[in-house]
Amino acid sequence: MGREELNAVRREIDNVDERILALFKERMALSGKIAEIKREGNIGLVDEDRERAVLLKAAASVPEELAGDAASLMSALIASSKRLQISKLTGCDTVVFPEPARCDPSAAGYQGVPGAWGEIAARSLYPDCELKQYPYFEDVFEAVTPRQVGVVPIENSRTGAIGEVYDLLRRHGCYIVGQTWVGIRHCLMANPGTELADVREVLSHPEGFRQCHLYLKKFAWDKTVCTNTAVAAETVAGRSDKRSAAVGSARAAELNGLTVLVPDIMDSADNRTRFIAIAKEPWYTEESDTVSVTFSTAHRSGALCHVLEAFMAAGINLTRIESRPAPGGKYRFFTDLQANIADALPALNRAAALCEYFEVLGCYRS
């Protein structure tokens, strides 16, 4: 009896769904008419007062416990209407991306000197390319050309996002075309003959210090910040004394003739850093499985949630979301999606319709 009743109710739900979809098609047809009226009257696409009124009316027309769901439903309908109107008003979708093209650079730039983790990442991603070194992250971005990519760190498994790189991505209009994770095994290194008791000063990049905090706090050493962990090793080697030590890679120690005093001093044995490859053009292939986007929303309750619902509805998983301050007291969001852009375009267009600003940063293989 229970199964028969269940199936009967499900048939009723199916009938309701059919009516909902018929009304959805009717609503979208009306949205198309709205687009034509806006085109002829030179009327702006977005009417926030109207949208707010629709959402408030939806929430007020159902029991209190369903108010949020009703508002979310209407928000999704508004997003679909906006996407349709944009398409009719401009003749194209909001998100436009080129056809697949393979990344085939002749050179790859990284920040630091040989022995830097950036060099190790660049060798991993582009073993056959000429590697070029630069003092700062911004120099790597500025050196990107149609034939030269850059390789920069964007997040660490322990210390999180590297905000400067996120900011530079948009400032220089570069695209993400690849990524790799590098296991970061920091060691304490010094000139040959140095004992641990001789050390009075340790040099490294701020990330090196943060990733080895638990070990370093045992000692009252002075900490000197360098632009790169390998630069720290190079500086210690140039001093030829026993009071200085550096935190960096074993490769940096070897290249600079230093002795590893203590290996693996990082706080976490699973310490890893994600490096991305940046390029002037959005190269990708059919096998690419990650899409990175950046966007900003209106400064109102639920705005971010409504954008993310577009991905949820399409069954697209988010692997990361970061926020960075933007002018006007707002925030810009950076999100990684598990998808190829060819499959994700409908969801991207729905999300873009809910944003004040939306841009695809790249499609690449994870």
N, C-alpha and C positions, 0 to 999 in steps of 0.2 A: 504493500500500500504506500509506504514511504517513497519508494522509487517512482511510482506512478505519479504521485503528487508533485514530486520534484520536477519530473519531466513536463508536467502540465504547466507549472509556474515558469519553467524555462521557456516554454513556447510563448507564454504571455510576454516574457522579457524580449524574446525575439521579435514579436510584433511591435512592441514599444520601440525597439532599436530601429526597425524599418521606418517607423513614423519619424523618429529623430533624424535619421539620415535623409529622409525626404525633405524635412524642414531645413536641414543643413544645406542641401542643394538649393532650396528656395532662397535661403538667406544669402548664400554666395552669389546667386544670380542678382539679388538686390544690391549686393556690394559692388558688382560690376557696373550696375546703373549709377551708383554713387560715384564711381571712378569717372564715368563719362560726364556727370554733372560737374565734378571738381575740375576736370580738364577744360570744359567749356567756360566755366566761371572763374578759372585761374584761382581756385580755392586750395589752400594748403591741405596736405594729406592728413596730418595729425591734428586731432581735436581732443586735447586732454580732458577738458571739462565734460565733453560728451562721453568719453571712455569712463571717467570716474562715475558719472551718473548711471551708466549701464551696470557697472560693477556693484554700486550701492543698491540699485534696484533689485539685482539678482540676489544679493545677500539678504535683502529684506523680504523677499517673496517666498522664502522657504523656512522651515524650522531652524532655530538657532544653531543646532548641531550640524546642519548642512550648509550653513552660510558660507564657510570657507570654500567648500567644494563647488558651490554654485558660482562663486566669484571666479574660481580657477577655471571652470568650464567656460564662462563668458569671456575670460581673458584669452583662452585658447581660440575661441571663435573670432575675437577681435584681431588676434595675430594672423589668422588665416585670411581675414578680410583685408588687412593691411597688405599682406603679401600679394594677394590678387590685385589690389588697387595699384600697388607699385608696378607690377608687371604690365598692367594696362596703361598706366600713365607714362612709363618709360620704355615700354616695349621689351623689357628684359627683367630677369630676377634681380634681387638685391645683391646676391653673392655670385660673382662671375670669376671663374678660374680657368686657366688654359688647359689644353690637352696634355696628357702625360709626356714627359721628356726626361731623359736620363741625365744625371749629373756626371759630367766628365771633365773635372778641372785638371789643370797642370800643376797647380801649387796650392798649398794650404798654410794659412798663417795661424799662429798661436801666441799667447801672452807668456813672456818669460824668456828663459834661455834653455839650452839643452839640459835635460834632466828634470824639467818642469812636468807636472802632471798634464798640462796642456799639450806638451810635446808627445807624451806617451799616448794621449787620446788621439792626437792628429795622426800619429803613426798607425794606430789601430784602424782608423777610419780610411786613411788614404796612404797606404804603404808604398805606393808607386809614385807619389807626388813629391815635388820639391817642397821642403818645409822651410817656412820663413818665420823668424822670431820678432816680436814687438814688445815694447816696454809696458804698454797698458792695454786694457780691454778695448778702449775706444780706438786705439791705433789699429787693432785687428779689424774692427768694423770699417774703418776708413780705408783700409787696404783691399777690401773685397772688390773684385772686378768680375766681368763675365767669365774669366778663366781662373780666378783665384777665390777659393772659399776661405772661411775663417772657422776656427774651432775654439769654443769658449765654454766654460762651466756655467751651468744654470741652476743646479741644486745639489745639495749634499744630503745623504741619507740621515745624517745626525743634526746638522745645523740648519737645514732647510734651504729656501730659495736664495739666490744671489740677485738681489734686487737691481743692482746696477746693470746687469746684462738684460733683464727684462726692459728696463728703460731704454737702453741702447738699441734694442731691436726695433722699436718704433721710431726713435730719433733718426736712424739711418735707413729705414725702409728696407731692411733685409728680411729674407725668408729662411725658415728652418728647412733644411733638406736632408738631415740625417742626425743620428744620435748614437752615443755609446755610453755604457757605464764602465767606469774604471775603479777597480778596487784600490783604495787609498791606504797604503801601509807606510805610515810615517815612521821614520827612525830618527834617533838623536845621533848626530855626526860631528866629528871634530878633527883637527889636524892630528896626524900620526904621533903617538907617544902621549896623547892627552888622556888623563884619568878623569873619572866622573867628579872627583873631589877638586879638580883644577878649575872646573867650569864656573864662571861668574856671570856670564851673559849668554842668552840664547836668542838667535835670530830666526825669523820665519815670516810668512804671510799671516795676516789676521785669521784666516780660515785654518791655517796650520795650528795656531795657538788654540783656537776654539775646539778643534777636533782632538787635541791632546791635553785638554784642560786638567783632567784628573791626575795625569802623570806630572805635569809641570807644576801644579800647585804644591807638590811635596818639597819644592826647592825655592829658596829666596833669590832666584836669578833675576837679573834685569832682562826685560824683554824688549827687543828692538824689532820694529816692524819693517819688512822689506816688501817690494812690489810683487815678489814671487818666492816660493820656497826654494827654487833652484838658484835664484839670485842670492838668497841667504847663504846657500852652500858656497857659491862662488865668492861671496864677501869673506866668509870665514877662511876659505883657502888662501885668499889674498892677504890676510892678516898674519898668517904663519905664527900664531900664538897658541897658548894652551888655555886661555881664559874664555875663549869664544866657542860656541857650538851652534849648530843649525838644526832645524826640524824640516825634514823633506824626504824625498824618495831615495832608495838605495842606489838608483841610477845616478842621481845627482851627486851622491857621495863618491861613486866610482869615477865619474867624469872629472871630478875636481880633486881626486887623490886624497879624499878624506876617509877616516876610519869610522865605522859604525860603532858607537859606544853602547847604544841600547836599541834593539830592533822593536818594531811594532808597539809604539808607545801611544797609539790612538786610543780614545776612550772605548770605542766599539770595534770588535773584531770584524764586523760586517760594514765597516766604514766605506762608503762608495760615493762617487761623484758622477753626476750625469753631465756629459758634455754634448753640446749640439753643434752641428755644422751649419754655417750661415752662408747664404749666397745672394746674388743680385736678382736671380730669377727663381720662381717656385718650381724647381725640378721635382718630379716624382714619377712613380711607375704604378702599374696596376696592382703590384704586390704591396704597395705602401699601406700601412695599417694604423697610422696615427695622424690625426688632424689637430693642429694647434690654432686656436683663435684668440683674438682679443676683442673686448667690447666694453661699452659703458652703458648704464641704464639711467632712467630717470631716478631722481632721489626721492623715492616714495616706497611705502611698505609693500613688500611682495614683488617688487620689480625684478630682482635677481631670480627669485623662485620661478617666476613665470617664464623667464628665458630658459632656465634649466629644464623646465617641464617639456619644452620642445624636443630636447634630446631624449628625455625619458620616454616620451610617447613613441619615439622612433626606435626604441630599444638600444640606444647608443650609450655605452658606459663611459663615464668621466673618470680618468685616472689621476687628474690633478687640477686644482683651481687655486690661483694666487690672485691677490689684489695689490695694486700699487696706487698711491695717491695721484690724483689728477687735478688740474686747475679747477677752481670754483668749489673746492671742498668736496669734490666727488671722488670716485674711485674707478680705476680701469681694471678689468678682470682679464686674466690669462688662463685659458682652459685647454687641457689635452683630452681628445676624444679618441676612443678605440674605433676607428672606421677609416675607410678610404673615401676621399672626397666625392668620388663619383656616386657612391651610395648615400653619402651624408648630405648632399646638396639640398634635398627637400627640407630636412630638419634645420639645416643652416639658414635657409631662407625664412623659415618660420621664426627661428630665434632672432634673426636680424630685424624682422619686422617689429620686434618688441624693444629694440635697442636704439639709443641715440647715436651710437657709433658701433660699427661691427666690421671686423677685418679678419681674413684668414691669413695666418702667419706661415703656414706650410703644411704639406702632406708628405709623410716620409715613413720609412720602415723602422719600427722600434727595435 
